[in-house]
Amino acid sequence: MLIMNKKKLLSLGLLLSVFSVFAQSNYYGFKAGSDLNIGSESLPFKTLSKALNSFDALGGNCFIKEGTYHESIIIDGKNNITIQPYNSDIVILDGTVEIIKQVF
C-alpha cells in the first residue's frame, strides 16, 4: 500500500512538472504582431490587452517592443505582472484615440 501511494505521488509530481514546463510567464507585444499568435518573442501579440489577459495567477513579465500603443488597458485582478520595454526599445503607451489622416 505504501509503495502504491509513492508511485501515485511520483506520477502526480511528474504530471505537474510537465504542465509547469509549458506554462508561459513571459509574453511579448509588438504592433506588427497578431493576437492569434502565442505571445512569444518570435510570435508576439499585437495588443497589450491580449498579452496582459494571457497571464495566470502567478503573473510574469510583459515585454513591449518599440511603438506607440493606442489602447485602453485595464489591469484588474492581475498580480505580479511587470510591464517593461523590450531591451532598450522606445515604447509609448497612449490611451487617447489614434487620429488617422484621411486622404481625399
MOPAC internal coordinates of N, CA, C and O (Angstrom, degrees):
PM7 1SCF
backbone

  N    0.0000 0     0.00 0     0.00 0    0    0    0
  C    1.4540 1     0.00 0     0.00 0    1    0    0
  C    1.5354 1   109.70 1     0.00 0    2    1    0
  O    1.2310 1   119.98 1   137.20 1    3    2    1
  N    1.3353 1   117.64 1   -42.80 1    3    2    1
  C    1.4553 1   121.20 1  -179.95 1    5    3    2
  C    1.5249 1   110.99 1   -65.84 1    6    5    3
  O    1.2310 1   120.52 1   141.27 1    7    6    5
  N    1.3402 1   116.60 1   -38.73 1    7    6    5
  C    1.4662 1   120.89 1   178.22 1    9    7    6
  C    1.5256 1   109.90 1   -65.57 1   10    9    7
  O    1.2310 1   120.41 1   140.48 1   11   10    9
  N    1.3333 1   116.82 1   -39.52 1   11   10    9
  C    1.4651 1   121.30 1   179.41 1   13   11   10
  C    1.5310 1   110.41 1   -63.01 1   14   13   11
  O    1.2310 1   119.80 1   137.92 1   15   14   13
  N    1.3246 1   117.98 1   -42.08 1   15   14   13
  C    1.4655 1   121.36 1   179.29 1   17   15   14
  C    1.5207 1   111.36 1   -66.28 1   18   17   15
  O    1.2310 1   120.11 1   143.02 1   19   18   17
  N    1.3343 1   117.40 1   -36.98 1   19   18   17
  C    1.4641 1   120.80 1   177.74 1   21   19   18
  C    1.5201 1   110.66 1   -64.56 1   22   21   19
  O    1.2310 1   120.73 1   140.35 1   23   22   21
  N    1.3501 1   116.22 1   -39.65 1   23   22   21
  C    1.4672 1   120.06 1   178.75 1   25   23   22
  C    1.5210 1   110.72 1   -65.41 1   26   25   23
  O    1.2310 1   120.47 1   138.15 1   27   26   25
  N    1.3355 1   116.71 1   -41.85 1   27   26   25
  C    1.4662 1   120.18 1   178.59 1   29   27   26
  C    1.5256 1   110.52 1   -64.31 1   30   29   27
  O    1.2310 1   120.52 1   137.78 1   31   30   29
  N    1.3130 1   116.60 1   -42.22 1   31   30   29
  C    1.4575 1   121.19 1   179.97 1   33   31   30
  C    1.5222 1   111.14 1   -65.35 1   34   33   31
  O    1.2310 1   120.34 1   139.11 1   35   34   33
  N    1.3253 1   116.95 1   -40.89 1   35   34   33
  C    1.4586 1   121.35 1   177.24 1   37   35   34
  C    1.5251 1   110.68 1   -64.49 1   38   37   35
  O    1.2310 1   120.39 1   136.93 1   39   38   37
  N    1.3331 1   116.87 1   -43.07 1   39   38   37
  C    1.4597 1   121.10 1   178.38 1   41   39   38
  C    1.5247 1   111.31 1   -62.04 1   42   41   39
  O    1.2310 1   120.56 1   137.45 1   43   42   41
  N    1.3153 1   116.54 1   -42.55 1   43   42   41
  C    1.4645 1   121.07 1   178.33 1   45   43   42
  C    1.5290 1   110.54 1   -63.73 1   46   45   43
  O    1.2310 1   120.21 1   137.92 1   47   46   45
  N    1.3065 1   117.20 1   -42.08 1   47   46   45
  C    1.4655 1   121.66 1   178.18 1   49   47   46
  C    1.5166 1   111.97 1   -61.82 1   50   49   47
  O    1.2310 1   120.41 1   137.05 1   51   50   49
  N    1.3244 1   116.82 1   -42.95 1   51   50   49
  C    1.4691 1   120.76 1   177.66 1   53   51   50
  C    1.5154 1   111.22 1   -64.46 1   54   53   51
  O    1.2310 1   120.26 1   138.68 1   55   54   53
  N    1.3182 1   117.11 1   -41.32 1   55   54   53
  C    1.4546 1   121.43 1   179.46 1   57   55   54
  C    1.5271 1   111.19 1   -62.93 1   58   57   55
  O    1.2310 1   120.17 1   135.04 1   59   58   57
  N    1.3062 1   117.29 1   -44.96 1   59   58   57
  C    1.4677 1   121.16 1   178.96 1   61   59   58
  C    1.5213 1   111.84 1   -65.86 1   62   61   59
  O    1.2310 1   120.11 1   143.89 1   63   62   61
  N    1.3177 1   117.39 1   -36.11 1   63   62   61
  C    1.4625 1   119.61 1   179.49 1   65   63   62
  C    1.5228 1   111.10 1   -68.66 1   66   65   63
  O    1.2310 1   119.94 1   147.32 1   67   66   65
  N    1.3262 1   117.72 1   -32.68 1   67   66   65
  C    1.4688 1   120.70 1   176.40 1   69   67   66
  C    1.5139 1   109.82 1   -64.68 1   70   69   67
  O    1.2310 1   120.04 1   136.39 1   71   70   69
  N    1.3390 1   117.53 1   -43.61 1   71   70   69
  C    1.4634 1   120.33 1   179.07 1   73   71   70
  C    1.5206 1   111.74 1   -65.27 1   74   73   71
  O    1.2310 1   119.55 1   143.26 1   75   74   73
  N    1.3083 1   118.46 1   -36.74 1   75   74   73
  C    1.4653 1   120.46 1  -179.28 1   77   75   74
  C    1.5262 1   111.85 1   -69.83 1   78   77   75
  O    1.2310 1   120.28 1   153.34 1   79   78   77
  N    1.3275 1   117.07 1   -26.66 1   79   78   77
  C    1.4595 1   120.33 1   176.62 1   81   79   78
  C    1.5247 1   109.71 1   -66.02 1   82   81   79
  O    1.2310 1   120.34 1   142.84 1   83   82   81
  N    1.3342 1   116.95 1   -37.16 1   83   82   81
  C    1.4584 1   120.98 1  -177.97 1   85   83   82
  C    1.5175 1   113.33 1   -86.26 1   86   85   83
  O    1.2310 1   119.43 1   170.86 1   87   86   85
  N    1.3072 1   118.68 1    -9.14 1   87   86   85
  C    1.4628 1   121.45 1   177.64 1   89   87   86
  C    1.5243 1   108.66 1   -70.72 1   90   89   87
  O    1.2310 1   121.01 1   -46.19 1   91   90   89
  N    1.3128 1   115.67 1   133.81 1   91   90   89
  C    1.4538 1   120.67 1  -177.17 1   93   91   90
  C    1.5162 1   108.97 1  -104.61 1   94   93   91
  O    1.2310 1   120.18 1   -50.55 1   95   94   93
  N    1.3244 1   117.26 1   129.45 1   95   94   93
  C    1.4584 1   119.89 1   179.11 1   97   95   94
  C    1.5270 1   111.98 1  -114.80 1   98   97   95
  O    1.2310 1   120.13 1   177.86 1   99   98   97
  N    1.3245 1   117.35 1    -2.14 1   99   98   97
  C    1.4621 1   122.27 1   174.83 1  101   99   98
  C    1.5198 1   108.70 1  -121.48 1  102  101   99
  O    1.2310 1   121.18 1   -51.62 1  103  102  101
  N    1.3307 1   115.35 1   128.38 1  103  102  101
  C    1.4610 1   120.42 1   175.19 1  105  103  102
  C    1.5189 1   108.40 1  -125.62 1  106  105  103
  O    1.2310 1   121.30 1   -28.31 1  107  106  105
  N    1.3263 1   115.13 1   151.69 1  107  106  105
  C    1.4645 1   121.59 1  -175.98 1  109  107  106
  C    1.5229 1   109.74 1  -124.45 1  110  109  107
  O    1.2310 1   121.46 1   -38.64 1  111  110  109
  N    1.3275 1   114.82 1   141.36 1  111  110  109
  C    1.4519 1   121.36 1   175.65 1  113  111  110
  C    1.5144 1   109.88 1  -121.45 1  114  113  111
  O    1.2310 1   120.60 1   -38.83 1  115  114  113
  N    1.3295 1   116.46 1   141.17 1  115  114  113
  C    1.4625 1   121.53 1   179.96 1  117  115  114
  C    1.5204 1   108.18 1  -155.16 1  118  117  115
  O    1.2310 1   120.75 1   -45.03 1  119  118  117
  N    1.3336 1   116.17 1   134.97 1  119  118  117
  C    1.4657 1   121.39 1  -177.30 1  121  119  118
  C    1.5289 1   112.05 1   -54.44 1  122  121  119
  O    1.2310 1   119.97 1   148.80 1  123  122  121
  N    1.3154 1   117.66 1   -31.20 1  123  122  121
  C    1.4645 1   121.27 1  -179.40 1  125  123  122
  C    1.5302 1   112.07 1   -90.28 1  126  125  123
  O    1.2310 1   120.26 1  -173.75 1  127  126  125
  N    1.3327 1   117.10 1     6.25 1  127  126  125
  C    1.4576 1   120.80 1  -179.65 1  129  127  126
  C    1.5173 1   112.03 1   -81.02 1  130  129  127
  O    1.2310 1   120.81 1    15.05 1  131  130  129
  N    1.3201 1   116.06 1  -164.95 1  131  130  129
  C    1.4611 1   122.30 1   178.40 1  133  131  130
  C    1.5228 1   108.52 1  -144.43 1  134  133  131
  O    1.2310 1   120.78 1   -41.01 1  135  134  133
  N    1.3198 1   116.11 1   138.99 1  135  134  133
  C    1.4617 1   119.15 1   176.90 1  137  135  134
  C    1.5264 1   112.13 1   -72.20 1  138  137  135
  O    1.2310 1   120.20 1   176.57 1  139  138  137
  N    1.3197 1   117.23 1    -3.43 1  139  138  137
  C    1.4640 1   121.19 1   173.16 1  141  139  138
  C    1.5273 1   111.05 1   -88.98 1  142  141  139
  O    1.2310 1   120.35 1   170.53 1  143  142  141
  N    1.3380 1   116.93 1    -9.47 1  143  142  141
  C    1.4603 1   121.62 1   176.78 1  145  143  142
  C    1.5173 1   110.57 1   -72.03 1  146  145  143
  O    1.2310 1   121.01 1    -2.53 1  147  146  145
  N    1.3360 1   115.68 1   177.47 1  147  146  145
  C    1.4733 1   120.76 1  -178.94 1  149  147  146
  C    1.5198 1   112.74 1   -94.07 1  150  149  147
  O    1.2310 1   120.22 1   177.62 1  151  150  149
  N    1.3459 1   117.18 1    -2.38 1  151  150  149
  C    1.4583 1   119.65 1   177.43 1  153  151  150
  C    1.5121 1   114.43 1    81.55 1  154  153  151
  O    1.2310 1   120.22 1  -163.70 1  155  154  153
  N    1.3230 1   117.18 1    16.30 1  155  154  153
  C    1.4628 1   120.54 1   178.74 1  157  155  154
  C    1.5237 1   109.62 1   -82.44 1  158  157  155
  O    1.2310 1   120.40 1    -3.64 1  159  158  157
  N    1.3054 1   116.84 1   176.36 1  159  158  157
  C    1.4629 1   121.52 1   179.79 1  161  159  158
  C    1.5336 1   110.77 1   -62.02 1  162  161  159
  O    1.2310 1   120.37 1   140.39 1  163  162  161
  N    1.3217 1   116.90 1   -39.61 1  163  162  161
  C    1.4689 1   120.05 1  -178.77 1  165  163  162
  C    1.5290 1   113.22 1   -87.45 1  166  165  163
  O    1.2310 1   120.09 1   161.30 1  167  166  165
  N    1.3273 1   117.43 1   -18.70 1  167  166  165
  C    1.4716 1   122.24 1   177.77 1  169  167  166
  C    1.5338 1   109.52 1  -130.96 1  170  169  167
  O    1.2310 1   120.43 1  -109.58 1  171  170  169
  N    1.3417 1   116.78 1    70.42 1  171  170  169
  C    1.4642 1   120.13 1  -174.09 1  173  171  170
  C    1.5341 1   113.02 1   -75.39 1  174  173  171
  O    1.2310 1   121.41 1   -19.38 1  175  174  173
  N    1.3367 1   114.91 1   160.62 1  175  174  173
  C    1.4549 1   121.28 1   172.73 1  177  175  174
  C    1.5223 1   109.19 1   -74.15 1  178  177  175
  O    1.2310 1   120.27 1   -21.62 1  179  178  177
  N    1.3152 1   117.09 1   158.38 1  179  178  177
  C    1.4594 1   121.81 1   176.59 1  181  179  178
  C    1.5312 1   110.74 1   -83.12 1  182  181  179
  O    1.2310 1   120.30 1   139.64 1  183  182  181
  N    1.3308 1   117.04 1   -40.36 1  183  182  181
  C    1.4674 1   120.45 1  -175.79 1  185  183  182
  C    1.5270 1   111.44 1  -108.90 1  186  185  183
  O    1.2310 1   121.87 1   -30.26 1  187  186  185
  N    1.3082 1   114.02 1   149.74 1  187  186  185
  C    1.4674 1   119.64 1   177.02 1  189  187  186
  C    1.5154 1   110.23 1   -70.38 1  190  189  187
  O    1.2310 1   120.67 1   147.66 1  191  190  189
  N    1.3190 1   116.32 1   -32.34 1  191  190  189
  C    1.4686 1   120.03 1   178.47 1  193  191  190
  C    1.5199 1   110.96 1   -58.44 1  194  193  191
  O    1.2310 1   120.40 1   136.04 1  195  194  193
  N    1.3290 1   116.83 1   -43.96 1  195  194  193
  C    1.4687 1   120.76 1   179.02 1  197  195  194
  C    1.5259 1   110.35 1   -62.70 1  198  197  195
  O    1.2310 1   120.77 1   136.83 1  199  198  197
  N    1.3280 1   116.14 1   -43.17 1  199  198  197
  C    1.4687 1   119.63 1   179.09 1  201  199  198
  C    1.5271 1   111.04 1   -61.95 1  202  201  199
  O    1.2310 1   120.57 1   132.34 1  203  202  201
  N    1.3257 1   116.52 1   -47.66 1  203  202  201
  C    1.4638 1   120.41 1  -176.84 1  205  203  202
  C    1.5287 1   111.86 1   -66.93 1  206  205  203
  O    1.2310 1   120.18 1   144.82 1  207  206  205
  N    1.3137 1   117.26 1   -35.18 1  207  206  205
  C    1.4646 1   120.17 1   178.88 1  209  207  206
  C    1.5215 1   112.93 1   -75.19 1  210  209  207
  O    1.2310 1   120.08 1   170.56 1  211  210  209
  N    1.3149 1   117.45 1    -9.44 1  211  210  209
  C    1.4644 1   121.24 1  -179.58 1  213  211  210
  C    1.5240 1   113.34 1   -85.20 1  214  213  211
  O    1.2310 1   120.05 1   166.27 1  215  214  213
  N    1.3196 1   117.50 1   -13.73 1  215  214  213
  C    1.4640 1   120.27 1  -179.08 1  217  215  214
  C    1.5160 1   111.25 1   -73.39 1  218  217  215
  O    1.2310 1   121.47 1   -34.46 1  219  218  217
  N    1.3214 1   114.79 1   145.54 1  219  218  217
  C    1.4549 1   119.81 1   173.73 1  221  219  218
  C    1.5344 1   108.84 1   -91.82 1  222  221  219
  O    1.2310 1   120.45 1    11.40 1  223  222  221
  N    1.3052 1   116.75 1  -168.60 1  223  222  221
  C    1.4655 1   121.53 1  -176.04 1  225  223  222
  C    1.5232 1   113.16 1   -64.57 1  226  225  223
  O    1.2310 1   119.81 1   158.87 1  227  226  225
  N    1.3275 1   117.97 1   -21.13 1  227  226  225
  C    1.4606 1   120.71 1  -178.58 1  229  227  226
  C    1.5277 1   112.49 1   -80.01 1  230  229  227
  O    1.2310 1   120.13 1   163.86 1  231  230  229
  N    1.3470 1   117.35 1   -16.14 1  231  230  229
  C    1.4607 1   120.17 1   179.75 1  233  231  230
  C    1.5083 1   112.12 1    77.20 1  234  233  231
  O    1.2310 1   121.05 1    22.40 1  235  234  233
  N    1.3412 1   115.59 1  -157.60 1  235  234  233
  C    1.4517 1   121.07 1  -179.19 1  237  235  234
  C    1.5101 1   110.98 1   155.63 1  238  237  235
  O    1.2310 1   120.49 1    25.95 1  239  238  237
  N    1.3170 1   116.67 1  -154.05 1  239  238  237
  C    1.4642 1   122.84 1  -176.35 1  241  239  238
  C    1.5191 1   110.51 1  -116.39 1  242  241  239
  O    1.2310 1   121.25 1   -44.84 1  243  242  241
  N    1.3277 1   115.21 1   135.16 1  243  242  241
  C    1.4563 1   121.35 1   175.25 1  245  243  242
  C    1.5250 1   107.33 1  -114.14 1  246  245  243
  O    1.2310 1   120.60 1   -69.63 1  247  246  245
  N    1.3218 1   116.47 1   110.37 1  247  246  245
  C    1.4579 1   121.96 1  -179.85 1  249  247  246
  C    1.5271 1   108.82 1   -98.18 1  250  249  247
  O    1.2310 1   120.71 1   -53.10 1  251  250  249
  N    1.3139 1   116.25 1   126.90 1  251  250  249
  C    1.4586 1   121.28 1  -176.71 1  253  251  250
  C    1.5192 1   108.93 1  -109.66 1  254  253  251
  O    1.2310 1   121.24 1   -55.02 1  255  254  253
  N    1.3346 1   115.22 1   124.98 1  255  254  253
  C    1.4568 1   119.93 1   178.99 1  257  255  254
  C    1.5289 1   109.75 1   -83.60 1  258  257  255
  O    1.2310 1   121.08 1   -17.34 1  259  258  257
  N    1.3224 1   115.54 1   162.66 1  259  258  257
  C    1.4591 1   123.35 1  -170.67 1  261  259  258
  C    1.5260 1   113.33 1   -50.38 1  262  261  259
  O    1.2310 1   121.56 1   -41.06 1  263  262  261
  N    1.3397 1   114.63 1   138.94 1  263  262  261
  C    1.4628 1   120.37 1   175.98 1  265  263  262
  C    1.5121 1   111.37 1   149.73 1  266  265  263
  O    1.2310 1   121.74 1    -6.23 1  267  266  265
  N    1.3326 1   114.28 1   173.77 1  267  266  265
  C    1.4633 1   121.86 1   174.60 1  269  267  266
  C    1.5179 1   106.94 1  -107.26 1  270  269  267
  O    1.2310 1   120.70 1   -54.61 1  271  270  269
  N    1.3029 1   116.27 1   125.39 1  271  270  269
  C    1.4595 1   122.34 1  -175.09 1  273  271  270
  C    1.5243 1   108.85 1  -108.85 1  274  273  271
  O    1.2310 1   120.66 1   -64.84 1  275  274  273
  N    1.3360 1   116.34 1   115.16 1  275  274  273
  C    1.4580 1   123.25 1   177.55 1  277  275  274
  C    1.5275 1   107.59 1  -103.24 1  278  277  275
  O    1.2310 1   120.56 1   -87.71 1  279  278  277
  N    1.2945 1   116.53 1    92.29 1  279  278  277
  C    1.4555 1   119.30 1   176.79 1  281  279  278
  C    1.5175 1   110.15 1  -159.43 1  282  281  279
  O    1.2310 1   121.41 1   -25.75 1  283  282  281
  N    1.2758 1   114.91 1   154.25 1  283  282  281
  C    1.4532 1   121.48 1   176.71 1  285  283  282
  C    1.5189 1   107.63 1   -85.74 1  286  285  283
  O    1.2310 1   120.65 1   -56.74 1  287  286  285
  N    1.3122 1   116.36 1   123.26 1  287  286  285
  C    1.4608 1   120.76 1  -177.37 1  289  287  286
  C    1.5238 1   108.65 1  -116.90 1  290  289  287
  O    1.2310 1   121.17 1   -54.92 1  291  290  289
  N    1.3032 1   115.37 1   125.08 1  291  290  289
  C    1.4699 1   120.88 1   177.08 1  293  291  290
  C    1.5194 1   107.34 1  -116.38 1  294  293  291
  O    1.2310 1   121.38 1   -59.49 1  295  294  293
  N    1.3094 1   114.97 1   120.51 1  295  294  293
  C    1.4641 1   120.54 1   177.43 1  297  295  294
  C    1.5257 1   106.15 1  -110.67 1  298  297  295
  O    1.2310 1   121.58 1   -87.52 1  299  298  297
  N    1.3163 1   114.59 1    92.48 1  299  298  297
  C    1.4478 1   120.12 1  -176.80 1  301  299  298
  C    1.5232 1   108.39 1  -128.89 1  302  301  299
  O    1.2310 1   120.76 1   -50.45 1  303  302  301
  N    1.3038 1   116.16 1   129.55 1  303  302  301
  C    1.4529 1   119.98 1  -179.83 1  305  303  302
  C    1.5152 1   113.72 1    76.06 1  306  305  303
  O    1.2310 1   120.38 1  -166.92 1  307  306  305
  N    1.3128 1   116.89 1    13.08 1  307  306  305
  C    1.4669 1   121.58 1   178.24 1  309  307  306
  C    1.5188 1   108.26 1  -112.46 1  310  309  307
  O    1.2310 1   120.72 1   -41.69 1  311  310  309
  N    1.2987 1   116.22 1   138.31 1  311  310  309
  C    1.4619 1   121.44 1   179.65 1  313  311  310
  C    1.5233 1   109.62 1  -128.56 1  314  313  311
  O    1.2310 1   121.40 1   -23.93 1  315  314  313
  N    1.3110 1   114.93 1   156.07 1  315  314  313
  C    1.4645 1   122.51 1   172.37 1  317  315  314
  C    1.5252 1   113.52 1    59.42 1  318  317  315
  O    1.2310 1   120.62 1  -140.43 1  319  318  317
  N    1.3267 1   116.42 1    39.57 1  319  318  317
  C    1.4612 1   120.54 1   176.27 1  321  319  318
  C    1.5269 1   108.45 1  -109.45 1  322  321  319
  O    1.2310 1   120.84 1   -54.23 1  323  322  321
  N    1.3196 1   116.00 1   125.77 1  323  322  321
  C    1.4554 1   122.14 1   175.08 1  325  323  322
  C    1.5160 1   108.28 1  -102.75 1  326  325  323
  O    1.2310 1   120.45 1   -56.76 1  327  326  325
  N    1.3338 1   116.74 1   123.24 1  327  326  325
  C    1.4627 1   122.03 1   178.10 1  329  327  326
  C    1.5164 1   107.00 1  -107.63 1  330  329  327
  O    1.2310 1   120.73 1   -56.28 1  331  330  329
  N    1.3358 1   116.22 1   123.72 1  331  330  329
  C    1.4541 1   119.22 1  -177.19 1  333  331  330
  C    1.5234 1   110.75 1  -152.20 1  334  333  331
  O    1.2310 1   120.48 1   -23.10 1  335  334  333
  N    1.3408 1   116.69 1   156.90 1  335  334  333
  C    1.4650 1   119.43 1   176.51 1  337  335  334
  C    1.5233 1   110.78 1   -64.48 1  338  337  335
  O    1.2310 1   121.11 1   -30.73 1  339  338  337
  N    1.3192 1   115.48 1   149.27 1  339  338  337
  C    1.4555 1   121.87 1   174.98 1  341  339  338
  C    1.5266 1   107.42 1   -74.70 1  342  341  339
  O    1.2310 1   120.79 1   -53.31 1  343  342  341
  N    1.3209 1   116.10 1   126.69 1  343  342  341
  C    1.4685 1   122.25 1  -176.58 1  345  343  342
  C    1.5273 1   109.86 1    48.11 1  346  345  343
  O    1.2310 1   119.38 1    57.97 1  347  346  345
  N    1.3104 1   118.78 1  -122.03 1  347  346  345
  C    1.4664 1   120.61 1   179.12 1  349  347  346
  C    1.5293 1   110.99 1  -113.01 1  350  349  347
  O    1.2310 1   120.39 1  -151.89 1  351  350  349
  N    1.3445 1   116.86 1    28.11 1  351  350  349
  C    1.4648 1   121.46 1   179.20 1  353  351  350
  C    1.5252 1   110.76 1   -61.96 1  354  353  351
  O    1.2310 1   121.04 1   -28.91 1  355  354  353
  N    1.3274 1   115.62 1   151.09 1  355  354  353
  C    1.4611 1   121.41 1   175.56 1  357  355  354
  C    1.5196 1   107.51 1   -94.75 1  358  357  355
  O    1.2310 1   121.26 1   -60.50 1  359  358  357
  N    1.3221 1   115.20 1   119.50 1  359  358  357
  C    1.4571 1   121.98 1  -176.08 1  361  359  358
  C    1.5179 1   108.88 1  -123.19 1  362  361  359
  O    1.2310 1   121.04 1   -46.19 1  363  362  361
  N    1.3233 1   115.62 1   133.81 1  363  362  361
  C    1.4676 1   121.22 1   176.58 1  365  363  362
  C    1.5211 1   107.62 1  -121.80 1  366  365  363
  O    1.2310 1   120.85 1   -56.86 1  367  366  365
  N    1.3324 1   115.99 1   123.14 1  367  366  365
  C    1.4584 1   121.46 1   173.98 1  369  367  366
  C    1.5220 1   106.57 1   -99.52 1  370  369  367
  O    1.2310 1   120.65 1   -68.26 1  371  370  369
  N    1.3213 1   116.36 1   111.74 1  371  370  369
  C    1.4564 1   121.87 1  -175.34 1  373  371  370
  C    1.5229 1   107.94 1  -124.27 1  374  373  371
  O    1.2310 1   120.71 1   -71.74 1  375  374  373
  N    1.3072 1   116.24 1   108.26 1  375  374  373
  C    1.4596 1   120.94 1  -177.05 1  377  375  374
  C    1.5081 1   114.17 1   -76.78 1  378  377  375
  O    1.2310 1   119.93 1   177.57 1  379  378  377
  N    1.3245 1   117.74 1    -2.43 1  379  378  377
  C    1.4569 1   119.13 1   179.69 1  381  379  378
  C    1.5170 1   110.36 1   -78.95 1  382  381  379
  O    1.2310 1   120.90 1   -12.10 1  383  382  381
  N    1.3091 1   115.88 1   167.90 1  383  382  381
  C    1.4530 1   121.19 1   179.67 1  385  383  382
  C    1.5303 1   109.58 1   -78.78 1  386  385  383
  O    1.2310 1   120.97 1   -47.38 1  387  386  385
  N    1.3131 1   115.76 1   132.62 1  387  386  385
  C    1.4547 1   120.96 1   178.36 1  389  387  386
  C    1.5204 1   109.75 1   -71.16 1  390  389  387
  O    1.2310 1   120.52 1   -49.72 1  391  390  389
  N    1.3234 1   116.61 1   130.28 1  391  390  389
  C    1.4623 1   121.34 1   177.77 1  393  391  390
  C    1.5100 1   107.73 1   -97.89 1  394  393  391
  O    1.2310 1   121.15 1   -59.29 1  395  394  393
  N    1.3152 1   115.41 1   120.71 1  395  394  393
  C    1.4534 1   120.62 1   179.95 1  397  395  394
  C    1.5274 1   108.14 1  -106.40 1  398  397  395
  O    1.2310 1   120.93 1   -55.71 1  399  398  397
  N    1.3101 1   115.83 1   124.29 1  399  398  397
  C    1.4531 1   121.36 1  -178.92 1  401  399  398
  C    1.5286 1   109.00 1   -71.63 1  402  401  399
  O    1.2310 1   121.24 1   -50.26 1  403  402  401
  N    1.3196 1   115.23 1   129.74 1  403  402  401
  C    1.4618 1   119.88 1   178.15 1  405  403  402
  C    1.5243 1   108.54 1   -99.62 1  406  405  403
  O    1.2310 1   121.15 1   -42.49 1  407  406  405
  N    1.2904 1   115.40 1   137.51 1  407  406  405
  C    1.4545 1   121.36 1   178.12 1  409  407  406
  C    1.5205 1   107.64 1  -101.08 1  410  409  407
  O    1.2310 1   121.23 1   -53.91 1  411  410  409
  N    1.3208 1   115.26 1   126.09 1  411  410  409
  C    1.4780 1   119.77 1  -179.25 1  413  411  410
  C    1.4910 1   110.99 1  -101.53 1  414  413  411
  O    1.2310 1   120.10 1   180.00 1  415  414  413

